[in-house]
Amino acid sequence: MKQHPAGSDFTAFTEAAGFPVNQASPVISYSPMAVPVPGRAIDLQIKVSVPEAGEELPVIVLSHGNGPSNFVSSLYGYGPVAHFWAAHGFVVIQPTHLDSMTLGLREADSFEAPLYWRTRVEDVRTILDHLDRIESTVPGLRGRIDRSRIAAVGHSMGGHTVGMLCGSTVTDPVNGSQVYLPDQRIKAGVLLGAPGLGDDLAPYATEHWPILSTTRFDRMTTPALVVTSDEDTNEYFSERKDWRADAYRLGPGRKSLLWLYEAGHSFGGISTYDAAETTDENPERVAALRALVWAYLRSELYPDDKSWNDAVTILQSMDTPWGRAETKP
């Protein structure tokens, strides 16, 4: 039996994806949990998914996108990835941001609407500030969280949120100052289909979501994995084919890139099960993506863990690889 560098047995594989991961555990999910936040339009609602077994568990805060479905953009979305990461050893915490379709606040009279870009970052900070409360509330979780190993993962607008938590910046539309909100508690980020450099935002998106036109990555120093793909393009956002890889290209410090072949913005269907809006539905691609993200986070949060190197080697050796990966120091 092959031994994982961090001590786990490699006895399970993702379905048809071919990447080794540790043994899966049953998952306990607790939702909704309300975290009161003074001044917020509504209490922060979260879902917490925890593996039944294991101690000193690392944490993933998973930030949803700004998509059109009612419940994908909330704590109820992203089951295909959230459940997998929890089953394989992470505490996964999912907030419902104020831009969620379930809340009806996108048209509110707020300088942040419709994206709530700053509040999204504050939501993640609030979660990390309230880990004691979360531990004491979720059955069976008390004393099991490793506070030194926290990651943030986000899809689409959630990727923009994670980018800001890792040090990317925007320009405040009220006073014109640079908004820089990194959180040092987050040791690694994963940006899935995140918006790219604001300079190359298309006119349509600039008109509807002007904050994105100010995005910069020159201060984004936290280690991060940037995930994009051949088909993750949209002329309403940018005509440049590699636009969503900008955080990798322009962010200083250690960054990794996962470029998936023939995948659209949902990467095969990460946002929910059997979603009609997923244009490239492919369960095996989802299986590959979530295993590769798992391997990246294991290696980034545990320096002696070689899961990411092993996964990249397997990816490169496949007869028909799901994509390509690279890392810059």
Backbone bond lengths (Angstrom), bond angles and torsions (degrees), N, CA, C in turn:
res aa  C-N    CA-C-N  psi(-1)  N-CA   C-N-CA  omega(-1)  CA-C   N-CA-C  phi
1 M - - - 1.462 - - 1.526 109.32 -
2 K 1.336 116.12 127.69 1.456 120.06 -179.74 1.519 110.12 -72.17
3 Q 1.318 116.39 133.75 1.458 120.98 -179.25 1.521 110.85 -98.35
4 H 1.313 115.48 131.90 1.448 122.65 174.97 1.528 108.62 -70.23
5 P 1.343 117.78 140.85 1.465 119.46 -178.44 1.522 113.70 -55.70
6 A 1.353 116.62 -30.05 1.462 118.95 -179.25 1.517 112.01 -89.67
7 G 1.335 117.19 2.08 1.450 119.70 173.41 1.505 116.14 109.91
8 S 1.358 119.87 -9.86 1.446 121.49 -178.79 1.520 110.37 -83.45
9 D 1.322 116.60 150.05 1.449 121.11 176.79 1.517 110.79 -83.09
10 F 1.331 117.37 133.36 1.455 121.73 176.69 1.523 107.62 -88.49
11 T 1.322 117.11 86.43 1.463 120.49 -176.46 1.512 112.08 -120.10
12 A 1.353 118.71 -0.01 1.451 120.83 -179.43 1.521 109.83 -129.29
13 F 1.302 117.06 152.49 1.447 122.49 177.97 1.519 109.30 -129.29
14 T 1.325 116.15 147.58 1.450 118.43 173.66 1.517 108.68 -65.71
15 E 1.307 116.59 152.09 1.451 121.15 -173.29 1.519 111.92 -65.04
16 A 1.337 115.07 108.89 1.466 124.63 175.81 1.517 114.48 66.87
17 A 1.321 118.47 2.71 1.458 119.71 -177.81 1.525 112.20 -87.15
18 G 1.332 117.92 -29.54 1.456 120.58 174.15 1.500 116.44 87.48
19 F 1.323 119.16 8.93 1.455 121.78 -179.23 1.528 109.87 -104.42
20 P 1.341 117.74 131.28 1.463 120.15 -178.81 1.526 112.47 -74.59
21 V 1.316 115.38 135.61 1.461 122.05 174.13 1.519 107.66 -135.93
22 N 1.328 116.75 168.73 1.455 118.96 -179.01 1.526 111.33 -75.14
23 Q 1.312 116.68 170.75 1.455 122.17 -176.71 1.528 111.12 -61.30
24 A 1.311 116.65 131.76 1.466 121.04 179.75 1.516 110.75 -72.93
25 S 1.324 114.65 149.72 1.456 122.87 176.58 1.520 108.56 -121.10
26 P 1.334 119.05 150.00 1.469 119.45 170.07 1.523 109.91 -56.79
27 V 1.332 115.65 150.56 1.461 121.58 -175.26 1.523 110.41 -112.66
28 I 1.321 115.19 135.60 1.461 122.27 173.79 1.526 107.66 -106.96
29 S 1.343 116.94 123.41 1.457 120.91 179.84 1.519 110.19 -115.14
30 Y 1.331 115.42 139.60 1.461 121.80 -178.12 1.523 108.04 -128.36
31 S 1.341 115.88 118.35 1.465 120.02 179.83 1.527 109.86 -165.95
32 P 1.352 116.66 156.72 1.463 124.89 -10.84 1.515 110.94 -82.50
33 M 1.307 115.58 146.48 1.454 121.81 172.53 1.519 107.44 -112.56
34 A 1.318 117.33 129.23 1.460 121.68 -178.75 1.522 110.48 -96.51
35 V 1.323 115.36 130.17 1.463 121.59 174.62 1.524 107.28 -113.70
36 P 1.326 118.63 109.40 1.467 120.35 -179.43 1.529 111.55 -63.37
37 V 1.328 115.71 133.69 1.463 121.22 178.58 1.524 108.16 -131.39
38 P 1.323 118.62 110.24 1.467 121.07 179.88 1.523 111.74 -56.27
39 G 1.332 116.34 131.47 1.457 121.33 177.25 1.511 114.68 86.04
40 R 1.318 118.25 -12.15 1.474 120.44 177.96 1.528 108.62 -78.34
41 A 1.325 117.03 147.09 1.463 120.67 -176.31 1.518 112.45 -60.35
42 I 1.335 117.10 -29.34 1.454 122.86 179.62 1.518 107.85 -152.96
43 D 1.334 117.71 149.96 1.462 119.72 177.91 1.523 110.49 -53.68
44 L 1.316 115.95 146.40 1.454 121.67 177.59 1.526 109.27 -73.00
45 Q 1.324 116.33 120.13 1.458 122.64 179.26 1.533 108.98 -98.78
46 I 1.318 116.87 131.49 1.460 119.86 -179.02 1.532 111.06 -132.84
47 K 1.314 114.25 160.07 1.463 123.09 171.15 1.514 107.63 -121.02
48 V 1.313 117.34 136.08 1.460 122.32 -179.87 1.512 108.63 -121.27
49 S 1.326 116.39 123.51 1.463 122.15 177.74 1.521 108.97 -115.30
50 V 1.336 115.80 129.77 1.463 121.57 -169.70 1.521 109.52 -132.99
51 P 1.334 118.58 134.99 1.466 119.06 172.79 1.519 110.56 -66.43
52 E 1.303 116.24 141.79 1.463 120.30 -179.10 1.520 111.72 -60.83
53 A 1.337 116.21 -35.65 1.458 121.03 -177.00 1.527 110.73 -110.86
54 G 1.333 115.29 158.03 1.456 120.68 172.99 1.511 113.91 111.62
55 E 1.318 115.71 149.52 1.459 123.73 176.87 1.523 108.53 -124.26
56 E 1.333 115.83 167.56 1.462 122.26 179.42 1.529 110.51 48.68
57 L 1.316 115.46 54.96 1.461 122.39 -173.41 1.529 111.41 -81.96
58 P 1.333 117.73 132.26 1.462 120.05 172.81 1.525 110.24 -71.62
59 V 1.325 116.14 164.99 1.459 122.33 -173.00 1.525 110.57 -120.73
60 I 1.322 115.77 138.97 1.462 122.91 166.77 1.523 108.02 -118.29
61 V 1.333 117.43 123.63 1.460 121.01 166.88 1.523 106.36 -96.27
62 L 1.327 116.69 119.68 1.463 122.57 -171.99 1.529 109.64 -107.25
63 S 1.331 116.17 114.09 1.458 122.86 -175.83 1.521 110.35 -98.43
64 H 1.340 116.44 122.22 1.459 121.18 -177.17 1.532 111.78 -75.22
65 G 1.327 115.18 167.02 1.455 121.31 178.01 1.520 112.24 -86.36
66 N 1.333 115.02 -172.99 1.457 122.84 -177.49 1.529 110.64 -109.24
67 G 1.338 116.35 31.60 1.453 121.07 -172.87 1.513 114.95 -69.45
68 P 1.353 116.96 179.65 1.466 121.95 -171.85 1.523 115.39 -84.68
69 S 1.317 118.66 -14.13 1.462 120.02 -176.79 1.523 111.17 -76.19
70 N 1.312 116.95 150.44 1.456 121.35 -175.92 1.516 112.83 -66.59
71 F 1.336 118.28 -43.39 1.452 119.83 -170.49 1.523 113.94 -111.34
72 V 1.339 118.63 -10.59 1.457 119.69 173.58 1.525 109.44 -63.76
73 S 1.320 116.41 -41.57 1.473 121.11 -179.53 1.527 109.82 -84.33
74 S 1.323 115.32 61.60 1.468 120.66 -179.90 1.513 108.44 -168.20
75 L 1.322 116.16 -176.01 1.462 120.80 177.72 1.523 112.37 -64.78
76 Y 1.332 118.00 -13.66 1.460 121.61 -177.83 1.525 113.19 -87.04
77 G 1.337 117.84 -6.63 1.453 121.11 -177.25 1.519 113.78 -89.66
78 Y 1.323 114.98 178.38 1.460 124.50 170.40 1.532 113.30 62.46
79 G 1.324 116.78 31.57 1.459 120.63 178.29 1.518 114.87 -56.89
80 P 1.351 119.34 -41.57 1.463 119.59 -177.06 1.519 114.24 -59.37
81 V 1.338 117.53 -30.59 1.472 119.37 179.20 1.525 111.49 -97.59
82 A 1.335 117.17 -40.82 1.468 120.11 -177.04 1.521 111.04 -61.21
83 H 1.325 117.02 -45.31 1.464 119.96 -178.79 1.535 110.56 -65.47
84 F 1.315 116.51 -41.05 1.470 119.97 -179.30 1.522 111.23 -62.18
85 W 1.323 117.03 -48.55 1.466 119.42 -177.86 1.520 111.16 -65.04
86 A 1.325 117.44 -35.97 1.465 119.57 176.23 1.522 110.80 -67.84
87 A 1.320 117.20 -41.91 1.464 120.87 -179.91 1.523 111.53 -61.87
88 H 1.334 115.88 -26.32 1.462 120.02 -176.93 1.522 112.60 -108.93
89 G 1.350 116.16 30.94 1.452 118.69 162.50 1.509 118.97 110.15
90 F 1.337 118.81 3.23 1.461 120.38 179.51 1.520 110.77 -107.86
91 V 1.331 116.06 147.31 1.453 121.02 163.42 1.525 106.23 -84.32
92 V 1.325 117.05 118.21 1.464 121.69 -176.66 1.529 108.77 -107.37
93 I 1.327 116.07 121.57 1.462 121.95 -178.08 1.525 108.57 -116.12
94 Q 1.340 116.24 123.91 1.452 122.04 -175.72 1.527 111.04 -118.25
95 P 1.325 117.34 113.99 1.466 120.02 176.18 1.521 111.45 -86.48
96 T 1.329 115.73 156.03 1.463 122.33 165.49 1.522 106.98 -100.25
97 H 1.335 115.93 106.04 1.456 120.58 -179.56 1.533 110.45 -74.28
98 L 1.319 116.16 164.35 1.457 120.32 -176.19 1.528 113.49 -67.05
99 D 1.330 118.28 -17.55 1.462 119.99 177.04 1.521 112.39 -84.19
100 S 1.318 118.25 2.10 1.455 121.14 179.89 1.522 111.04 -58.76
101 M 1.334 116.42 138.11 1.460 120.82 176.85 1.524 111.53 -60.68
102 T 1.327 117.12 -24.01 1.464 119.96 -178.24 1.520 112.54 -69.80
103 L 1.333 118.38 -17.22 1.463 121.70 -174.25 1.528 113.71 -100.18
104 G 1.326 117.18 -19.64 1.459 119.93 178.02 1.510 115.18 67.46
105 L 1.337 117.51 30.84 1.463 121.01 -175.84 1.529 113.69 -107.48
106 R 1.316 117.29 4.14 1.460 118.58 -176.72 1.528 112.32 -65.12
107 E 1.324 116.76 -26.11 1.462 120.74 -179.68 1.525 112.12 -98.52
108 A 1.315 117.52 9.90 1.469 120.64 -177.82 1.531 110.87 -66.34
109 D 1.306 115.51 157.22 1.462 121.81 179.26 1.534 108.84 -82.05
110 S 1.320 114.80 79.86 1.461 121.72 -178.34 1.518 108.62 -142.38
111 F 1.325 117.03 138.37 1.466 119.87 179.25 1.525 111.26 -62.73
112 E 1.336 116.76 -18.80 1.465 120.27 179.45 1.523 113.25 -85.56
113 A 1.334 117.23 -24.28 1.458 120.11 -177.80 1.534 109.50 -65.32
114 P 1.344 117.77 147.01 1.466 126.60 6.31 1.527 115.09 -93.35
115 L 1.356 118.06 -4.53 1.468 120.26 -172.04 1.523 113.75 -89.84
116 Y 1.332 117.06 -25.94 1.470 121.22 -177.07 1.530 110.83 53.21
117 W 1.321 115.34 48.33 1.457 122.57 -172.86 1.524 112.82 -61.46
118 R 1.354 117.55 -40.29 1.462 119.22 -179.29 1.532 111.11 -77.00
119 T 1.320 117.13 -42.85 1.462 120.15 -179.46 1.516 111.15 -62.03
120 R 1.323 117.50 -33.72 1.465 120.76 176.68 1.529 110.36 -56.61
121 V 1.324 116.50 -47.02 1.466 120.66 178.70 1.523 109.97 -63.18
122 E 1.325 116.43 -42.69 1.458 120.39 179.40 1.530 111.63 -64.17
123 D 1.343 117.33 -31.94 1.464 120.22 176.91 1.529 110.98 -60.42
124 V 1.331 116.03 -43.94 1.470 119.25 -179.72 1.528 109.94 -67.08
125 R 1.312 117.18 -41.55 1.466 120.22 176.09 1.526 111.05 -58.99
126 T 1.327 116.15 -41.89 1.463 120.63 179.27 1.514 111.07 -60.82
127 I 1.317 116.84 -43.08 1.460 120.69 177.91 1.522 110.57 -58.91
128 L 1.317 117.05 -46.77 1.467 120.24 -178.66 1.524 111.19 -67.93
129 D 1.328 117.02 -32.24 1.464 120.49 176.70 1.528 112.02 -68.53
130 H 1.338 116.63 -23.32 1.462 121.24 -173.97 1.530 113.06 -112.87
131 L 1.332 116.91 28.05 1.465 118.80 179.15 1.526 111.84 -62.35
132 D 1.328 117.67 -33.71 1.471 119.49 176.44 1.526 110.48 -61.06
133 R 1.323 116.58 -45.82 1.469 121.30 178.93 1.518 111.06 -62.76
134 I 1.329 116.46 -41.55 1.460 120.55 179.60 1.527 110.60 -64.04
135 E 1.332 116.29 -44.90 1.467 120.34 178.88 1.519 111.81 -59.98
136 S 1.312 117.08 -41.36 1.463 120.22 -175.86 1.527 112.66 -77.75
137 T 1.339 116.93 -18.48 1.461 120.71 -177.39 1.523 112.57 -92.87
138 V 1.308 117.41 -42.14 1.465 121.33 -176.40 1.528 108.94 -75.50
139 P 1.311 118.64 121.89 1.472 120.92 -178.05 1.528 111.92 -57.32
140 G 1.328 114.94 130.60 1.459 120.65 175.12 1.506 115.63 79.75
141 L 1.331 118.29 5.49 1.465 119.91 -176.60 1.523 113.19 -98.08
142 R 1.302 118.39 -19.90 1.463 121.21 -173.07 1.534 111.85 -52.89
143 G 1.338 115.66 128.45 1.456 121.77 175.93 1.513 115.83 77.51
144 R 1.333 117.96 9.08 1.467 120.07 -174.31 1.524 113.99 -107.06
145 I 1.332 118.11 -3.14 1.455 121.02 -177.01 1.527 110.69 -92.20
146 D 1.327 115.88 134.58 1.460 122.25 173.24 1.520 107.90 -93.75
147 R 1.315 117.58 103.31 1.467 122.26 -174.55 1.532 112.37 -68.85
148 S 1.309 117.95 -14.62 1.464 120.34 -178.03 1.524 112.65 -88.24
149 R 1.328 117.30 -4.46 1.468 120.74 -175.98 1.534 109.17 -129.14
150 I 1.342 114.26 82.92 1.456 121.44 -177.24 1.522 109.25 -121.90
151 A 1.328 115.72 132.72 1.456 122.52 177.67 1.516 109.36 -124.59
152 A 1.320 116.09 157.63 1.460 122.23 173.69 1.517 108.24 -124.14
153 V 1.335 116.26 132.74 1.455 122.90 179.07 1.524 107.44 -125.83
154 G 1.323 117.37 136.54 1.451 119.80 179.56 1.510 112.22 -146.81
155 H 1.333 115.94 146.70 1.460 122.18 179.17 1.523 110.07 -110.81
156 S 1.328 116.62 132.50 1.454 122.87 175.36 1.538 109.51 59.89
157 M 1.335 118.88 -116.65 1.467 119.17 176.91 1.519 110.45 -62.42
158 G 1.327 117.19 -29.70 1.460 120.07 173.04 1.514 111.94 -62.60
159 G 1.339 116.53 -33.09 1.457 120.09 174.71 1.513 111.77 -65.90
160 H 1.325 116.44 -36.30 1.462 120.28 175.28 1.525 110.24 -63.54
161 T 1.336 116.23 -40.36 1.460 120.84 177.29 1.519 110.83 -61.12
162 V 1.323 116.63 -46.09 1.464 120.59 179.31 1.527 110.07 -63.71
163 G 1.328 116.41 -39.92 1.457 119.19 177.52 1.525 111.73 -57.35
164 M 1.335 117.22 -43.01 1.463 119.97 179.12 1.524 111.33 -66.41
165 L 1.321 116.97 -37.08 1.461 119.80 176.65 1.527 111.60 -66.32
166 C 1.325 116.12 -22.13 1.469 121.44 178.36 1.524 112.44 -96.04
167 G 1.349 117.17 -2.87 1.457 119.65 173.07 1.510 116.85 119.39
168 S 1.334 119.69 -0.49 1.464 118.82 174.56 1.528 108.84 -68.57
169 T 1.310 117.18 162.13 1.458 121.04 -173.41 1.526 111.38 -129.28
170 V 1.340 114.39 159.55 1.457 122.90 168.05 1.526 107.18 -135.10
171 T 1.327 115.80 172.39 1.457 121.00 178.21 1.519 109.47 -103.42
172 D 1.310 116.60 126.56 1.460 121.93 -179.54 1.530 109.58 -62.53
173 P 1.350 117.97 121.96 1.467 119.70 -177.42 1.522 113.28 -71.31
174 V 1.321 118.03 -14.07 1.462 121.12 -178.53 1.523 111.82 -85.89
175 N 1.352 117.20 -48.07 1.465 119.13 -175.10 1.531 114.09 -119.04
176 G 1.344 116.63 -1.40 1.463 119.70 176.11 1.514 115.44 77.95
177 S 1.332 118.37 6.31 1.462 121.15 179.89 1.530 110.65 -82.47
178 Q 1.313 115.16 159.42 1.460 120.22 176.63 1.530 109.14 -78.78
179 V 1.317 115.78 130.88 1.466 121.30 -179.84 1.524 107.82 -99.11
180 Y 1.324 115.60 116.08 1.472 123.28 -175.89 1.518 107.28 -128.28
181 L 1.346 117.77 107.38 1.461 121.87 -170.29 1.530 113.02 -129.05
182 P 1.325 119.63 47.71 1.460 119.01 178.75 1.516 111.61 -68.17
183 D 1.317 116.05 152.74 1.461 121.12 176.50 1.522 108.07 -121.85
184 Q 1.320 115.76 115.01 1.459 120.77 -174.50 1.526 112.90 -68.44
185 R 1.303 118.11 -14.09 1.465 120.19 177.16 1.522 111.77 -71.27
186 I 1.309 116.58 -21.55 1.467 121.12 178.89 1.516 108.56 -86.42
187 K 1.305 115.90 116.49 1.465 121.53 -174.94 1.522 112.91 -92.30
188 A 1.334 117.65 -16.71 1.462 121.09 179.65 1.517 108.94 -157.00
189 G 1.330 115.85 146.09 1.453 121.00 176.53 1.517 110.74 -123.56
190 V 1.326 115.88 154.24 1.461 122.03 172.81 1.520 107.02 -130.08
191 L 1.339 116.41 119.42 1.454 123.04 -178.57 1.521 108.57 -107.69
192 L 1.323 117.31 109.21 1.461 123.33 -178.06 1.524 109.33 -100.17
193 G 1.319 117.87 109.25 1.456 120.50 178.63 1.514 113.63 59.42
194 A 1.319 117.41 40.03 1.464 121.74 -176.33 1.533 111.10 -79.57
195 P 1.337 117.66 153.44 1.466 120.32 174.80 1.528 111.19 -60.09
196 G 1.333 115.67 149.38 1.445 121.39 -179.35 1.515 113.02 -96.67
197 L 1.315 116.33 -156.37 1.459 123.47 -175.67 1.527 110.68 -59.85
198 G 1.333 115.20 133.53 1.458 119.97 -177.81 1.514 114.38 -62.22
199 D 1.332 117.35 -28.95 1.461 120.59 -178.87 1.523 112.10 -59.66
200 D 1.318 117.43 -27.53 1.458 121.37 -175.99 1.524 113.05 -106.49
201 L 1.324 116.69 18.59 1.454 120.68 175.02 1.530 109.23 -72.34
202 A 1.327 116.02 135.87 1.461 121.37 -177.68 1.534 110.68 -69.70
203 P 1.335 117.27 157.49 1.471 120.48 -178.98 1.522 114.17 -56.13
204 Y 1.332 118.55 -38.74 1.466 120.43 -179.15 1.529 110.79 -60.84
205 A 1.331 116.87 -50.06 1.461 120.55 -179.36 1.526 110.88 -66.69
206 T 1.321 117.08 -35.90 1.461 120.26 178.55 1.525 110.87 -61.66
207 E 1.336 115.96 -37.41 1.461 119.93 178.69 1.521 111.73 -70.12
208 H 1.331 117.22 -41.68 1.458 120.50 -173.22 1.531 113.48 -88.99
209 W 1.329 117.41 -31.21 1.468 121.49 -178.39 1.526 108.33 -134.24
210 P 1.316 118.24 66.90 1.473 121.50 -171.18 1.518 114.59 -59.87
211 I 1.332 118.09 -27.03 1.461 119.31 179.99 1.521 111.56 -58.65
212 L 1.336 117.67 -31.41 1.463 120.60 -178.43 1.524 111.84 -67.71
213 S 1.316 117.36 -22.51 1.466 120.36 -179.36 1.520 112.50 -72.59
214 T 1.331 116.75 -7.96 1.466 120.82 -178.86 1.527 112.80 -106.78
215 T 1.324 117.73 4.43 1.468 121.44 -175.50 1.528 111.32 -65.36
216 R 1.346 115.33 132.72 1.468 122.34 176.29 1.530 108.70 -134.37
217 F 1.345 115.39 154.16 1.465 120.68 -176.83 1.522 113.44 -121.27
218 D 1.326 118.57 5.11 1.458 120.59 -172.79 1.525 113.52 -69.36
219 R 1.356 118.60 -11.69 1.472 121.27 177.46 1.531 111.56 -114.08
220 M 1.306 117.30 10.88 1.465 121.22 -176.85 1.539 109.43 -86.01
221 T 1.319 116.58 84.68 1.462 122.09 -171.18 1.530 114.52 -94.46
222 T 1.333 118.89 -17.01 1.466 120.81 -179.32 1.526 109.92 -64.81
223 P 1.334 118.20 137.40 1.471 119.78 176.60 1.524 111.08 -54.28
224 A 1.336 116.32 139.52 1.456 119.74 -176.70 1.516 110.70 -153.56
225 L 1.324 114.33 151.13 1.463 123.43 170.82 1.523 107.12 -105.84
226 V 1.313 116.59 125.14 1.459 122.66 178.69 1.529 107.82 -106.81
227 V 1.324 116.32 124.24 1.471 121.55 -176.63 1.519 108.81 -115.75
228 T 1.321 116.06 126.96 1.454 122.04 174.76 1.523 108.24 -147.53
229 S 1.333 116.50 -171.21 1.465 117.84 -173.62 1.523 111.14 -161.10
230 D 1.327 114.21 171.42 1.464 120.62 -178.88 1.518 112.72 -59.03
231 E 1.328 115.60 -42.46 1.463 121.04 -172.43 1.530 113.06 -100.15
232 D 1.315 118.52 6.33 1.461 120.87 179.07 1.524 109.00 -84.64
233 T 1.326 114.72 61.58 1.453 121.53 -179.34 1.525 109.16 -128.73
234 N 1.311 115.62 150.68 1.452 121.73 -179.36 1.526 107.50 -154.86
235 E 1.327 116.58 116.70 1.461 120.04 -176.00 1.522 112.88 -63.55
236 Y 1.337 117.22 -18.77 1.462 119.82 177.29 1.531 111.55 -73.60
237 F 1.344 116.32 -17.30 1.460 120.70 178.30 1.526 111.57 -105.51
238 S 1.317 117.81 -48.50 1.459 120.36 177.81 1.527 109.30 -164.57
239 E 1.318 115.42 143.96 1.458 119.99 176.97 1.522 111.92 -83.40
240 R 1.312 116.87 -13.65 1.463 120.19 -178.10 1.526 110.82 -77.85
241 K 1.327 116.97 127.49 1.466 122.27 -172.50 1.523 112.48 -68.33
242 D 1.325 118.42 -28.34 1.462 121.09 -178.03 1.524 112.28 -103.68
243 W 1.327 116.58 20.17 1.472 121.40 -175.01 1.525 112.23 -57.45
244 R 1.333 117.40 -40.54 1.459 120.58 -176.18 1.531 112.32 -78.18
245 A 1.312 117.51 2.02 1.471 121.32 173.74 1.525 111.65 -99.09
246 D 1.325 118.23 5.58 1.467 120.93 -172.97 1.520 113.44 -62.27
247 A 1.330 117.96 -34.47 1.465 119.02 -179.95 1.530 110.69 -61.60
248 Y 1.317 116.98 -33.10 1.473 120.89 175.63 1.529 109.90 -73.12
249 R 1.296 116.63 -46.09 1.466 122.01 -174.49 1.520 112.14 -68.25
250 L 1.335 117.46 -37.76 1.458 121.79 -171.39 1.524 114.26 -107.13
251 G 1.329 118.19 -17.10 1.452 120.47 -178.69 1.518 112.10 -74.75
252 P 1.318 118.88 130.55 1.465 120.67 178.67 1.521 111.62 -74.85
253 G 1.321 116.37 160.79 1.462 120.74 178.05 1.516 112.01 84.22
254 R 1.326 114.31 -171.41 1.461 121.19 -173.71 1.530 110.93 -70.91
255 K 1.323 116.66 119.44 1.448 122.93 179.12 1.527 109.09 -137.41
256 S 1.324 115.83 147.28 1.455 121.59 174.84 1.517 109.01 -122.56
257 L 1.324 115.64 151.93 1.465 122.50 179.57 1.513 108.89 -124.81
258 L 1.324 116.02 132.14 1.459 122.43 170.53 1.519 107.09 -117.95
259 W 1.322 115.97 111.64 1.470 122.00 -179.74 1.522 107.47 -107.06
260 L 1.324 115.89 111.64 1.454 121.42 -178.09 1.525 110.52 -91.19
261 Y 1.326 115.82 141.21 1.455 120.61 -178.95 1.525 110.75 -87.06
262 E 1.321 116.04 136.03 1.466 124.11 172.18 1.530 113.50 61.54
263 A 1.302 117.94 21.60 1.462 121.41 -179.80 1.518 110.07 -100.35
264 G 1.331 116.28 143.84 1.448 121.92 175.13 1.512 111.74 -92.25
265 H 1.328 116.54 -165.54 1.454 121.62 -173.98 1.528 112.72 -66.29
266 S 1.326 117.64 -24.09 1.471 120.50 178.11 1.522 112.63 -92.40
267 F 1.334 117.44 1.03 1.468 122.49 175.12 1.535 112.70 52.10
268 G 1.320 116.40 38.74 1.453 120.19 177.78 1.513 114.10 97.26
269 G 1.360 116.93 -12.17 1.461 119.79 178.60 1.518 113.93 122.56
270 I 1.337 117.89 44.42 1.472 119.75 -178.24 1.516 112.85 -75.58
271 S 1.353 117.08 -20.73 1.461 119.66 -168.73 1.527 113.54 -78.56
272 T 1.307 117.90 -27.48 1.461 120.66 177.18 1.517 108.72 -171.38
273 Y 1.321 116.29 170.83 1.450 120.78 179.60 1.528 110.13 -81.62
274 D 1.342 117.02 132.07 1.467 122.90 174.11 1.522 112.48 53.89
275 A 1.329 117.35 50.65 1.456 121.11 -179.07 1.522 110.32 -85.46
276 A 1.316 116.30 125.62 1.462 120.14 179.68 1.524 111.57 -64.05
277 E 1.335 117.86 -26.55 1.459 120.64 -178.62 1.524 113.08 -78.81
278 T 1.337 117.12 -6.46 1.459 120.27 177.77 1.515 108.89 -78.56
279 T 1.317 117.45 111.01 1.458 121.33 -174.64 1.523 113.12 -81.23
280 D 1.311 117.22 -13.79 1.471 120.38 -175.98 1.528 110.73 -127.96
281 E 1.329 117.65 41.06 1.464 120.58 -173.14 1.526 111.47 -51.25
282 N 1.327 115.08 124.60 1.453 121.64 -176.99 1.523 108.59 -159.40
283 P 1.344 118.13 94.99 1.466 120.62 -177.22 1.525 113.30 -58.33
284 E 1.331 118.08 -32.88 1.461 119.43 179.77 1.524 111.11 -69.44
285 R 1.326 116.95 -35.17 1.464 118.96 176.13 1.526 110.30 -65.36
286 V 1.325 116.94 -41.67 1.463 120.72 176.27 1.523 110.26 -59.66
287 A 1.338 115.79 -43.33 1.463 120.06 179.60 1.522 111.25 -61.12
288 A 1.342 116.30 -41.24 1.463 119.89 178.74 1.521 111.24 -66.51
289 L 1.329 116.67 -45.03 1.461 120.51 -178.11 1.521 111.85 -61.21
290 R 1.315 117.21 -48.65 1.463 118.70 -175.79 1.523 111.51 -67.99
291 A 1.343 117.43 -31.45 1.463 119.99 176.35 1.524 111.02 -70.27
292 L 1.328 117.16 -39.26 1.462 120.43 178.73 1.524 111.38 -67.50
293 V 1.334 117.42 -40.54 1.462 120.13 175.99 1.525 110.38 -63.76
294 W 1.331 116.86 -42.57 1.468 121.08 176.61 1.529 109.91 -56.72
295 A 1.347 116.77 -46.89 1.463 120.62 -178.73 1.523 111.01 -63.05
296 Y 1.333 116.70 -41.85 1.464 119.95 178.65 1.529 111.05 -60.40
297 L 1.319 116.52 -48.03 1.462 119.49 -177.09 1.519 111.97 -67.66
298 R 1.323 117.56 -36.72 1.468 119.16 175.61 1.527 110.34 -58.72
299 S 1.315 116.84 -45.36 1.462 120.06 -177.11 1.525 112.05 -73.11
300 E 1.322 117.90 -33.98 1.462 120.09 -178.65 1.528 111.08 -74.99
301 L 1.337 116.73 -35.29 1.461 120.17 -178.26 1.528 112.73 -86.18
302 Y 1.326 116.42 -22.33 1.475 121.87 178.87 1.530 106.70 -124.99
303 P 1.318 119.46 97.37 1.460 122.77 -170.81 1.529 115.06 -56.56
304 D 1.336 117.92 -27.10 1.469 119.43 -179.81 1.522 112.81 -86.84
305 D 1.310 117.77 -2.49 1.462 122.28 -177.65 1.528 109.77 -82.25
306 K 1.309 117.69 130.64 1.461 122.88 -176.04 1.533 112.44 -104.57
307 S 1.318 117.21 17.73 1.468 119.98 -175.30 1.527 112.63 -58.74
308 W 1.324 118.09 -41.57 1.453 120.53 -178.38 1.520 111.39 -66.18
309 N 1.324 117.48 -45.23 1.467 119.79 176.87 1.523 111.00 -60.48
310 D 1.336 116.47 -42.21 1.462 120.16 179.20 1.527 110.82 -63.45
311 A 1.335 116.37 -43.39 1.462 120.09 -178.39 1.528 111.51 -65.67
312 V 1.330 116.75 -40.94 1.459 120.03 178.91 1.532 110.57 -64.99
313 T 1.322 116.61 -39.29 1.463 120.20 177.17 1.524 110.75 -60.77
314 I 1.326 116.73 -44.38 1.462 120.84 177.79 1.519 110.52 -63.31
315 L 1.329 117.39 -43.59 1.458 121.78 179.61 1.526 110.43 -58.16
316 Q 1.312 116.25 -44.78 1.464 120.61 -178.01 1.522 112.85 -68.89
317 S 1.332 117.05 -25.83 1.462 120.65 -176.30 1.525 113.62 -90.47
318 M 1.322 117.73 -5.48 1.463 120.81 -178.80 1.524 111.29 -68.04
319 D 1.328 115.91 142.48 1.469 119.86 176.38 1.527 111.06 -61.75
320 T 1.328 115.19 -40.36 1.463 120.63 175.51 1.526 107.39 -126.66
321 P 1.324 117.66 85.81 1.470 120.04 -174.62 1.519 112.52 -67.76
322 W 1.319 115.03 151.34 1.458 120.47 177.40 1.528 111.32 -72.19
323 G 1.301 116.61 -21.84 1.450 120.61 -178.44 1.516 109.92 174.72
324 R 1.304 115.88 -157.84 1.456 121.73 178.82 1.526 108.38 -133.86
325 A 1.324 114.78 155.70 1.454 120.32 -179.93 1.514 109.79 -136.57
326 E 1.315 114.83 147.62 1.467 120.13 176.97 1.526 108.44 -149.80
327 T 1.315 116.22 159.57 1.450 122.49 179.99 1.513 109.26 -136.20
328 K 1.334 115.93 140.33 1.467 119.54 171.95 1.528 107.65 -117.50
329 P 1.332 117.58 142.19 1.482 120.76 -175.42 1.530 112.27 -70.06
